[in-house]
Amino acid sequence: MGLRDVQLFLRPDIIELIWGHPALALLPVDEMRQATEVALARDGVLALCYGAEQGPARLIEQLCARMDRLGYAPPPEQVMITGGTSQALDMLCTLLTRPGDVVLVESPVYHLALRIFRDHDLDLVPVPGAGQGGVPLFVEALGETLEDLARQGRAARLLYTVPTYNNPTGKTMSMAQRGALVRLVQRERRTNHPDLLVLEDDAYHELWYDEPPPSSLYELAPAGPIVRLASFSKVLAPGLRLGWLSASPEIVQRCIGCGMLDSGGGINHFTAYVAAAFIELGFLDRHVATLRAEYRERRDVLLAALAEHLPSACHWERLGGGFFAWVRLPPGVDGAAFLPTAEAAGVSYVPGACFYAGEGGDDRCRLAFTLVSHDDLAAGARRLGQALRER
Ligand SMILES: Cc1ncc(COP(=O)(O)O)c(C=O)c1O
């Protein structure tokens, strides 16, 4: 493939339900222009310097004030600006792990995080998550896996989970499960897994469509073993490459003391100034409200179309937020093997097996509904249903 400007590519005859990307028409170009003008007019010189390693105070203060309004604000020394969740994951692996360390990963889970862990030669150990019907709940499965590892004399370093509007399942851990998870991790850190940290990927927390989700895991143990990863990608624009993490002061200090930041200063410093202005101007709250309303409609259109067009042997659950519907295909249909047939019928998806560090997901597919118009969501479900029936 030659030079390209953006990661996204769309094939003309295929309704692409692959991409977990925002609706292009909703990207707030005009507001970004205004925020950039404000940042340059007011703080141009500061915004164009090397930035503070932790990220500019201006943005951290805006984020803390906003999180406070939304429910819970970490103290500023527990917040650090990142280049988005992907960069944060890569940085945490670089700074906190050695090749061969055990990383427990909820299964299924965001498949591209698995790639980042693999780049660091980590030993991925899947833990069945709530997305698999019929298996023990995630926390029980986690307890069993930690015991197994301890019996083998191995200690886990990280647990990676997307507990709120999981990618790909759309599921959200209950408050009771969150409390149980935090208590289990705290107990294990006192015994067999002293270095275990939880990476809570909270990319979709604000994108709820029925009711707000429970508190983040981090809120349950703010100075403890949870690192919460938040991102502007889904609530503002992925091209900003900007996010933030909340963690204990020790972890934040470890990150901001690293050589890369010492050399280059804070990550995406100019963009961070623009994001601070964007929040200060009231644009972020307004934008998130717009996204919620629009994505709620798209979710409803997709779910109604699935109910109308998919064979009765398919199964999915109503999702309360996030970007994805997680569909079980009829018995005998393998999501990866069926994809070429689906694409020939004019619809695409991501096969379920991609989201598993181990076995599983062959009978599933993930449908992303945020990028695609109402008409295409309906047509995509119709094409998928027809292709499955013809098979
Ligand atoms: C769960 C999850 N985490 C992280 C990302 C990527 O985050 P960022 O754009 O902040 O690197 C995505 C994007 O799809 C995601 O679904």
The ligand as a Gaussian input file, in Angstrom:
#p B3LYP/6-31G(d) Opt

LIG

0 1
 C      -10.509000      -0.500000      24.756000
 C       -9.667000       0.397000      23.933000
 N       -8.538000       0.880000      24.436000
 C       -7.742000       1.704000      23.733000
 C       -8.046000       2.054000      22.442000
 C       -7.106000       2.961000      21.695000
 O       -6.909000       4.103000      22.489000
 P       -6.042000       5.342000      22.015000
 O       -6.606000       5.859000      20.748000
 O       -6.182000       6.292000      23.160000
 O       -4.642000       4.876000      21.851000
 C       -9.215000       1.580000      21.872000
 C       -9.553000       1.923000      20.473000
 O      -10.304000       1.261000      19.821000
 C      -10.038000       0.730000      22.634000
 O      -11.165000       0.220000      22.137000

